[in-house]
Amino acid sequence: MSRVDDLLVEHCPTGVPFRPLGQLASRNKGINITAGQMRDKHVPGAPVRVFAAGNTKADLPASDVPAGYVITAPSIIVKSRGHIGFEYYEGPFTHKNELWSYTANHDVSGKFIYYYLLTQAEDLQNLARATSVKLPQLSVGDTDRLLVPAPPIEVQNEIVRILDTFSELEAELEAELEAELEARREQFIHYRQSLLQPEGSRTTTSLAEASVNLDTRRRPVTRAAREPGEIPYYGASGIVDWVSDYIFDGDYLLVSEDGANLLARSTSIAFSVSGKSWVNNHAHVLLLLLFPTYASRRYAEHYLNSIDLAPHLTGATQPKLNKANLDRILIPNPPETEKARVVDILDSLEALVSDLSSGLPAELAARRKQYEYYRDKLLTFEEAT
């Protein structure tokens, strides 16, 4: 920071001028290409990267891009629809005509502009949201008119050097933490599988024998008809809304009834609930008579989340776990002390993996916030009068 401060005192003793982005960089137009054409023409490793909305990208041979539309200078791509964002790209590229990009003038650092735009993303998102809540969108004028600090190139280059170094360190730290997080996930899955595997001496019971199915009491409510409140509204993937009324009050185990997640398992398919709740028709509701305590319900939850459900599912395009097949699933039923021991171990491991208020995910978030703090501090200037 001191080097930047020294440069600012030397070159900008009365403050930094701000200029419209459209004056600091040339705006590039995109090409007329559909998402289908991007898929059809995509050749992995081809020299021209084509950007579309979101994170959609394709690599095309230069011969498939209209003459004059390949941009070779390092530039900033503006993601102007939905989630507003920016990408700095240094290879040959173009983009769909719904996007636009900027190539900095010769006396301006494009990377400096890119880093500054990242600090403005939230404000630009709010500006875009004012056009439409469903599909927020920026206009060309919104970015052309955006005021960007324009300190001397020496200051820009020093800030870029610092932020590039920060970014590299941030990427290394995040890679280490992500690797640690993945190792913890694998450790959790390993222990869950080994601790929950039925043994010869363990008794098993079917879910039909262990529970009372309360599916007939479920009531789906359209989003428009729901009255906001503090009671969780459950669907196949857990809480999907909060409402003012309830149809269940007690301790239950919910199990996803349909959806691709029954096979993909990107999120849990079984979850314990306590207290007042509303459940729609995408989750089975089980009152576990043979698993009445928290530890025993949680044991059943962990077990169902650990097993392969494919043999129990119907439906080719939309997987479904119907009541009859759910009832036939066998679940181990060891003594209560054993259930409590297993649950204590698995809950501790799961908290380390997924609890956003502690553990590795929180450290990842803290690292990102720390980087953003220093980035924003470096890119905050007193405007010249």
C-alpha positions in Angstrom: 0.0 0.0 0.0 2.9 2.5 0.8 4.2 2.3 -2.7 0.8 3.2 -4.1 0.5 6.0 -1.6 3.9 7.3 -2.6 2.9 7.3 -6.3 -0.4 9.0 -5.6 1.3 11.8 -3.6 3.9 12.2 -6.4 1.5 12.1 -9.4 -1.9 13.0 -7.9 -1.4 15.4 -5.0 -4.9 16.9 -5.5 -6.8 13.7 -6.2 -7.5 11.3 -9.1 -9.6 12.2 -12.1 -12.6 10.1 -13.0 -13.5 9.5 -16.6 -16.4 7.6 -18.3 -15.4 4.1 -19.3 -16.4 4.8 -22.9 -13.6 7.3 -23.0 -11.0 5.0 -21.5 -11.7 2.0 -23.7 -13.1 1.0 -27.1 -16.3 -1.0 -27.0 -16.4 -4.1 -29.1 -19.5 -5.6 -30.7 -20.4 -9.2 -30.8 -21.5 -11.7 -33.5 -24.9 -13.1 -34.4 -24.7 -16.7 -33.2 -27.2 -18.9 -31.4 -26.6 -21.2 -28.4 -27.3 -24.2 -30.7 -24.7 -23.0 -33.3 -22.1 -22.5 -30.5 -22.7 -26.2 -29.5 -22.5 -27.5 -33.0 -19.4 -25.5 -34.0 -17.6 -26.1 -30.7 -14.2 -27.7 -31.2 -12.3 -28.2 -28.0 -9.0 -26.3 -28.1 -10.0 -24.2 -31.2 -8.3 -20.8 -31.2 -11.3 -18.4 -30.8 -13.2 -18.4 -27.5 -16.9 -17.3 -27.9 -18.6 -16.0 -24.8 -22.4 -16.0 -24.2 -24.6 -15.1 -21.2 -23.8 -16.7 -17.9 -20.8 -19.0 -18.1 -21.6 -20.4 -21.5 -18.5 -20.6 -23.7 -17.4 -22.4 -26.9 -14.2 -22.7 -28.9 -14.5 -22.1 -32.6 -12.1 -22.3 -35.6 -11.2 -18.8 -36.8 -12.9 -19.7 -40.1 -16.3 -19.9 -38.3 -16.1 -16.3 -37.0 -17.1 -13.4 -39.3 -14.1 -11.5 -40.5 -13.2 -8.5 -38.3 -14.9 -9.8 -35.2 -12.0 -11.7 -33.6 -10.6 -9.6 -30.8 -6.9 -10.3 -30.0 -6.1 -7.6 -27.5 -6.7 -8.3 -23.7 -10.2 -7.1 -23.1 -13.1 -7.1 -20.5 -16.3 -9.0 -21.4 -19.4 -7.5 -19.8 -21.9 -10.1 -18.6 -24.9 -7.8 -18.9 -27.9 -10.0 -18.2 -29.1 -11.8 -15.1 -26.1 -12.0 -12.8 -24.0 -9.0 -13.7 -20.3 -9.7 -14.0 -17.1 -9.2 -15.9 -14.3 -11.4 -17.3 -10.8 -10.4 -18.3 -9.6 -12.4 -21.3 -6.3 -12.3 -23.0 -6.7 -14.8 -25.9 -8.4 -14.4 -29.3 -12.2 -14.2 -28.6 -15.5 -12.8 -29.6 -19.0 -13.0 -28.0 -22.7 -13.1 -28.8 -24.2 -9.8 -29.8 -26.2 -9.7 -26.6 -22.9 -9.0 -24.8 -20.2 -6.4 -25.3 -16.6 -5.9 -24.3 -14.0 -3.2 -23.8 -10.4 -3.0 -25.0 -8.5 -0.3 -23.1 -6.8 2.5 -24.9 -3.0 2.3 -25.2 -2.3 4.6 -22.3 -4.7 2.8 -19.9 -4.4 -0.6 -18.2 -7.3 -2.9 -19.1 -6.5 -5.1 -16.1 -6.8 -2.0 -13.8 -10.3 -1.2 -15.3 -11.3 -4.8 -14.8 -10.3 -4.8 -11.2 -12.2 -1.6 -10.6 -15.3 -2.9 -12.3 -15.3 -5.8 -9.9 -15.7 -3.3 -7.1 -18.8 -1.8 -8.9 -20.5 -5.1 -9.6 -23.0 -4.9 -6.7 -24.1 -1.3 -7.7 -24.4 -2.3 -11.3 -26.5 -5.4 -10.3 -28.9 -3.1 -8.5 -29.0 -0.8 -11.5 -29.8 -3.7 -13.8 -32.4 -5.0 -11.3 -34.2 -1.7 -11.7 -35.0 -2.7 -15.3 -36.5 -6.0 -14.4 -36.6 -8.3 -11.4 -37.0 -11.4 -13.5 -34.1 -10.6 -15.9 -31.9 -7.8 -14.7 -30.1 -6.2 -17.6 -27.6 -3.4 -18.2 -27.5 -1.2 -21.2 -24.5 -0.2 -23.2 -25.0 3.3 -21.9 -24.8 2.1 -18.3 -21.3 0.9 -18.7 -20.2 3.6 -21.2 -21.1 6.3 -18.8 -19.7 4.6 -15.7 -17.1 6.8 -14.1 -13.7 5.0 -13.6 -10.7 6.4 -11.8 -7.9 7.3 -14.1 -4.7 7.8 -12.2 -1.4 7.8 -14.1 -0.3 4.5 -15.7 2.4 4.1 -13.1 -0.2 3.9 -10.4 -2.5 1.6 -12.4 0.4 -0.8 -13.1 1.4 -0.9 -9.4 -2.1 -1.6 -8.3 -2.5 -4.3 -11.0 0.8 -5.9 -9.8 -0.4 -6.0 -6.2 -3.8 -7.4 -7.1 -2.4 -10.0 -9.4 -0.2 -11.2 -6.6 -3.1 -11.2 -4.2 -5.2 -13.1 -6.8 -2.5 -15.7 -7.2 -2.1 -16.2 -3.5 -5.9 -16.3 -3.1 -6.2 -18.9 -5.8 -3.5 -21.1 -4.1 -5.1 -20.8 -0.7 -8.6 -21.6 -2.1 -7.2 -24.6 -4.0 -5.6 -25.8 -0.7 -8.8 -25.3 1.2 -11.0 -26.8 -1.5 -8.7 -29.9 -1.5 -9.0 -30.1 2.3 -12.8 -29.7 2.0 -13.0 -32.5 -0.6 -10.8 -34.7 1.6 -13.2 -34.0 4.5 -16.2 -34.9 2.3 -14.6 -38.2 1.3 -13.8 -38.9 4.9 -17.4 -38.2 5.9 -18.7 -40.5 3.2 -16.2 -43.2 4.1 -17.1 -43.1 7.8 -20.8 -42.9 7.0 -20.6 -46.0 4.8 -18.6 -48.0 7.3 -20.6 -47.0 10.4 -24.0 -47.6 8.8 -23.3 -50.9 7.0 -25.6 -53.6 8.4 -23.7 -56.4 10.1 -24.8 -60.0 10.6 -25.6 -59.4 14.2 -27.7 -56.3 13.6 -31.4 -56.4 13.2 -33.1 -54.7 10.2 -36.6 -53.4 9.7 -38.5 -52.1 6.8 -39.6 -48.5 6.8 -43.2 -49.8 6.6 -42.6 -51.6 9.9 -40.7 -48.7 11.5 -43.0 -45.8 10.6 -46.4 -44.4 9.9 -46.7 -42.7 6.5 -48.5 -39.4 6.7 -48.4 -38.5 3.0 -52.2 -38.1 2.8 -51.9 -35.0 5.0 -49.6 -33.2 2.7 -50.9 -30.1 0.8 -49.0 -28.3 -1.9 -49.6 -24.6 -2.2 -48.6 -22.5 -5.2 -46.1 -19.7 -4.6 -48.7 -17.0 -5.3 -51.0 -18.5 -2.7 -48.5 -18.8 0.1 -48.7 -16.3 2.9 -45.2 -15.4 4.1 -44.4 -16.3 7.7 -41.8 -18.0 9.9 -42.8 -21.7 9.4 -40.7 -23.8 7.0 -42.4 -25.0 3.8 -40.7 -28.3 2.7 -40.3 -29.8 -0.7 -38.1 -32.6 -2.2 -34.9 -30.7 -1.5 -35.6 -29.3 1.9 -36.9 -25.9 2.9 -38.2 -24.1 -0.2 -40.1 -21.2 1.4 -41.4 -19.8 4.7 -45.2 -19.6 5.4 -47.6 -18.4 8.1 -49.4 -21.7 8.7 -48.6 -25.4 9.3 -50.1 -28.9 8.8 -47.6 -30.8 10.8 -46.3 -30.3 14.4 -43.9 -32.8 15.8 -40.8 -34.8 14.9 -40.8 -36.4 11.4 -38.4 -37.7 8.8 -39.0 -36.3 5.3 -37.8 -38.3 2.2 -37.7 -36.9 -1.3 -40.4 -38.4 -3.5 -39.2 -37.3 -6.9 -36.6 -35.3 -8.8 -33.2 -35.8 -10.4 -31.5 -35.5 -7.0 -32.7 -39.0 -6.1 -29.9 -40.2 -8.4 -27.5 -37.2 -8.5 -27.5 -36.8 -4.7 -26.1 -33.3 -4.9 -28.1 -32.6 -1.7 -29.6 -34.8 1.0 -32.8 -36.7 0.1 -33.7 -37.4 3.8 -34.0 -34.7 6.5 -35.3 -34.7 10.1 -37.8 -31.9 11.0 -39.1 -30.8 14.4 -41.9 -28.5 15.4 -44.4 -26.8 13.1 -44.0 -27.4 9.3 -45.8 -27.5 6.0 -44.9 -30.2 3.5 -45.8 -30.3 -0.2 -46.4 -33.4 -2.2 -42.7 -33.8 -3.3 -41.5 -35.2 0.1 -42.8 -38.3 2.0 -43.6 -37.7 5.6 -42.7 -40.4 8.1 -43.5 -40.7 11.8 -40.8 -43.1 12.9 -42.3 -45.1 15.7 -39.3 -47.4 16.0 -36.9 -44.5 15.9 -38.5 -42.0 18.3 -35.5 -40.1 19.7 -33.5 -37.4 18.0 -30.5 -39.8 17.7 -32.5 -42.6 16.2 -34.3 -40.4 13.7 -30.9 -38.8 12.7 -29.5 -42.3 12.4 -32.3 -43.2 9.9 -31.7 -39.9 8.1 -27.9 -40.6 7.7 -28.6 -44.2 6.5 -31.1 -43.2 3.8 -28.6 -40.5 2.6 -25.9 -43.1 2.4 -27.6 -45.8 0.3 -28.0 -46.2 -3.5 -31.7 -45.6 -4.2 -31.6 -46.6 -7.9 -33.1 -50.1 -7.3 -36.1 -48.4 -5.6 -36.9 -45.8 -8.2 -39.3 -45.7 -11.1 -39.6 -43.3 -14.0 -37.0 -42.9 -16.8 -37.1 -39.1 -17.3 -38.3 -38.1 -13.8 -37.0 -40.4 -11.0 -39.7 -41.2 -8.4 -39.6 -43.0 -5.1 -43.2 -44.1 -4.6 -44.6 -45.1 -1.3 -44.6 -48.8 -2.0 -40.9 -48.9 -2.8 -40.1 -46.6 0.1 -41.9 -48.9 2.5 -39.7 -51.9 1.3 -36.4 -50.2 2.1 -34.7 -52.0 4.9 -32.9 -50.0 7.6 -30.5 -51.3 10.3 -31.9 -51.1 13.8 -29.1 -51.4 16.3 -29.4 -50.6 20.1 -30.1 -47.0 20.9 -26.6 -46.5 22.4 -25.1 -47.6 19.1 -27.3 -45.2 17.1 -26.3 -42.3 19.4 -22.6 -43.1 19.0 -22.8 -43.3 15.2 -24.8 -40.1 15.0 -22.4 -38.2 17.3 -19.5 -39.1 15.0 -21.3 -38.4 11.8 -22.8 -35.1 13.0 -19.4 -33.8 14.0 -17.9 -34.7 10.6 -20.8 -33.3 8.7 -20.6 -30.0 10.6 -17.0 -29.6 9.6 -17.9 -30.1 5.9 -21.1 -28.2 5.6 -21.7 -25.8 8.5 -21.4 -22.3 7.0 -20.9 -20.7 10.4 -17.7 -22.7 11.2 -15.2 -25.0 9.6 -13.7 -24.9 6.1 -16.5 -23.3 4.2 -16.4 -20.3 6.5 -12.6 -20.0 6.1 -13.1 -20.0 2.3 -15.6 -17.2 2.6 -13.3 -15.3 5.0 -10.5 -15.5 2.5 -12.6 -14.1 -0.3 -13.8 -11.3 1.9 -10.3 -10.4 3.0 -9.2 -10.3 -0.7 -12.2 -8.1 -1.6 -11.5 -5.8 1.3 -7.9 -5.1 0.2 -9.0 -4.9 -3.5 -11.6 -2.3 -2.7 -9.3 -0.3 -0.5 -6.6 -0.2 -3.2 -9.2 1.0 -5.7 -10.8 3.8 -3.6 -9.5 7.2 -4.6 -10.1 10.8 -3.6 -11.6 12.4 -6.7 -9.7 15.4 -8.1 -11.6 18.7 -7.8 
